Amino acid sequence: MLRTTALSERARAFLLEPRFAVLGTLRPDGSPHLTVVWYELRGDEIVFDTTTTRVKARNLSADPRASILIGDMSLYVRINGRARVTATGREALEDIRRLAVRYDGAEAAERQVREVWSKQERVTYALSIERIYEYGLE
């Protein structure tokens, strides 16, 4: 296992592929909240999108510390950092559309934007990298 504060080239290549991701945030009582998310690597940050009413958004408003685990049992990257809001409104809707294209394809993304996400209040977050753990990427 490699622990560092900067993305290695192998971690960057690994994160560029759409993979299973679990986001951990902190509830007001300090207990963890875990949820599956779509993500995208943008520069040196992990970007994800949600609705403003979801638990993860409320948790991040109160405490921006978060951790995301991307991968599976034999290969994974875990990033600890702080999340910040990068977009709301139309910009956040475009972010979830881009994520949907990445994971589900263009046709499904456009349908979901039209039928579901355009009716929601969306917010996009970027998770900074304070610490990275790589496993199995040798």
Backbone torsions as a table, in degrees:
resi	resn	phi	psi	omega
1	MET	NA	133.1	178.9
2	LEU	-107.0	128.2	176.1
3	ARG	-113.3	131.8	-177.0
4	THR	-157.9	-179.4	177.3
5	THR	-117.8	3.8	179.6
6	ALA	-134.1	147.0	179.0
7	LEU	-67.8	128.8	171.3
8	SER	-79.1	165.2	177.9
9	GLU	-63.4	-37.4	178.8
10	ARG	-70.1	-35.4	176.3
11	ALA	-67.3	-41.5	178.6
12	ARG	-60.2	-46.7	178.8
13	ALA	-61.9	-41.3	178.5
14	PHE	-61.1	-44.3	-176.7
15	LEU	-73.8	-19.2	179.2
16	LEU	-71.3	-18.0	177.2
17	GLU	-88.1	141.3	175.9
18	PRO	-66.3	123.9	-176.7
19	ARG	-138.9	167.2	173.5
20	PHE	-61.5	131.3	178.9
21	ALA	-136.8	137.8	176.1
22	VAL	-121.2	123.6	179.4
23	LEU	-99.3	131.3	175.2
24	GLY	-111.3	127.3	174.4
25	THR	-124.5	173.4	-178.8
26	LEU	-109.4	128.0	174.6
27	ARG	-73.1	163.1	179.6
28	PRO	-56.1	-28.8	179.1
29	ASP	-85.1	2.7	178.5
30	GLY	91.9	-7.5	179.1
31	SER	-77.1	154.3	-177.8
32	PRO	-79.6	150.6	171.8
33	HIS	-126.1	123.3	-179.4
34	LEU	-113.3	141.0	179.2
35	THR	-151.8	146.7	177.3
36	VAL	-80.5	136.3	179.2
37	VAL	-137.8	154.9	164.1
38	TRP	-83.2	148.6	179.6
39	TYR	-142.2	167.7	173.8
40	GLU	-145.7	138.3	173.5
41	LEU	-84.5	121.2	175.6
42	ARG	-123.9	108.7	-175.8
43	GLY	64.8	-118.5	178.5
44	ASP	-114.2	28.8	178.3
45	GLU	-129.7	153.5	174.1
46	ILE	-98.6	124.6	-177.6
47	VAL	-108.1	136.6	175.8
48	PHE	-144.9	163.9	-173.8
49	ASP	-135.0	149.8	178.8
50	THR	-155.8	-178.2	171.9
51	THR	-91.2	156.8	-178.2
52	THR	-69.3	-17.2	-176.5
53	THR	-92.7	-6.9	-178.1
54	ARG	-74.6	155.5	-178.1
55	VAL	-56.8	-43.1	-178.0
56	LYS	-60.5	-38.3	178.7
57	ALA	-67.2	-43.1	177.9
58	ARG	-63.5	-42.6	179.6
59	ASN	-62.5	-44.6	-178.6
60	LEU	-68.1	-28.4	175.1
61	SER	-65.2	-34.9	-178.7
62	ALA	-85.3	-34.3	-177.0
63	ASP	-151.5	110.1	-174.0
64	PRO	-75.4	-4.5	179.8
65	ARG	-66.9	135.1	-178.4
66	ALA	-153.9	164.6	175.9
67	SER	-138.6	142.9	177.2
68	ILE	-130.3	136.2	178.0
69	LEU	-115.7	124.0	-176.1
70	ILE	-124.8	123.2	177.6
71	GLY	137.7	-145.0	179.4
72	ASP	-146.3	-163.6	-174.1
73	MET	-65.0	-32.1	-173.9
74	SER	-99.4	-21.1	180.0
75	LEU	-139.4	124.1	175.4
76	TYR	-158.6	161.4	173.2
77	VAL	-129.0	130.3	173.8
78	ARG	-117.1	131.8	-179.1
79	ILE	-121.4	128.7	173.1
80	ASN	-106.6	138.9	178.3
81	GLY	-174.7	-158.1	179.6
82	ARG	-125.1	134.7	-179.2
83	ALA	-95.1	143.9	175.2
84	ARG	-134.6	149.2	177.9
85	VAL	-71.9	130.7	177.7
86	THR	-115.0	-18.6	-179.4
87	ALA	-160.0	150.3	172.0
88	THR	-138.4	174.2	174.9
89	GLY	60.0	-136.3	-176.5
90	ARG	-60.8	-36.5	179.6
91	GLU	-65.3	-41.3	177.9
92	ALA	-68.0	-35.0	175.9
93	LEU	-63.2	-40.0	176.7
94	GLU	-65.4	-36.3	178.1
95	ASP	-64.2	-44.7	-179.9
96	ILE	-68.9	-32.5	175.5
97	ARG	-62.4	-45.3	179.6
98	ARG	-62.9	-40.7	177.1
99	LEU	-64.1	-40.2	-179.9
100	ALA	-65.3	-38.5	175.7
101	VAL	-61.1	-43.3	-179.8
102	ARG	-59.5	-40.9	-173.9
103	TYR	-97.8	-34.3	-172.5
104	ASP	-118.7	-11.6	-177.4
105	GLY	96.7	162.2	-172.7
106	ALA	-64.0	-44.6	-176.8
107	GLU	-62.9	-47.6	178.6
108	ALA	-64.2	-38.5	-180.0
109	ALA	-61.6	-47.1	-179.1
110	GLU	-63.2	-39.0	178.0
111	ARG	-64.2	-44.2	-179.9
112	GLN	-66.4	-38.1	176.4
113	VAL	-60.4	-49.0	-176.3
114	ARG	-66.2	-46.0	-171.2
115	GLU	-89.0	-26.9	-172.9
116	VAL	-124.6	-64.2	-167.0
117	TRP	-68.3	-29.4	179.4
118	SER	-67.9	-14.5	179.6
119	LYS	-97.6	3.4	-177.4
120	GLN	-112.5	158.8	171.5
121	GLU	-92.3	108.6	-173.0
122	ARG	-102.5	155.4	176.4
123	VAL	-143.6	139.1	178.4
124	THR	-110.5	138.7	178.6
125	TYR	-120.1	150.8	169.1
126	ALA	-118.9	127.6	178.4
127	LEU	-96.9	117.0	177.2
128	SER	-72.4	161.1	180.0
129	ILE	-104.2	111.1	174.2
130	GLU	-102.4	-29.9	179.0
131	ARG	-155.3	139.2	179.7
132	ILE	-126.2	138.8	173.1
133	TYR	-121.4	124.0	177.0
134	GLU	-111.0	138.1	178.0
135	TYR	-134.7	127.5	174.3
136	GLY	76.5	12.4	-177.3
137	LEU	-94.3	7.9	-177.3
138	GLU	-57.0	NA	NA
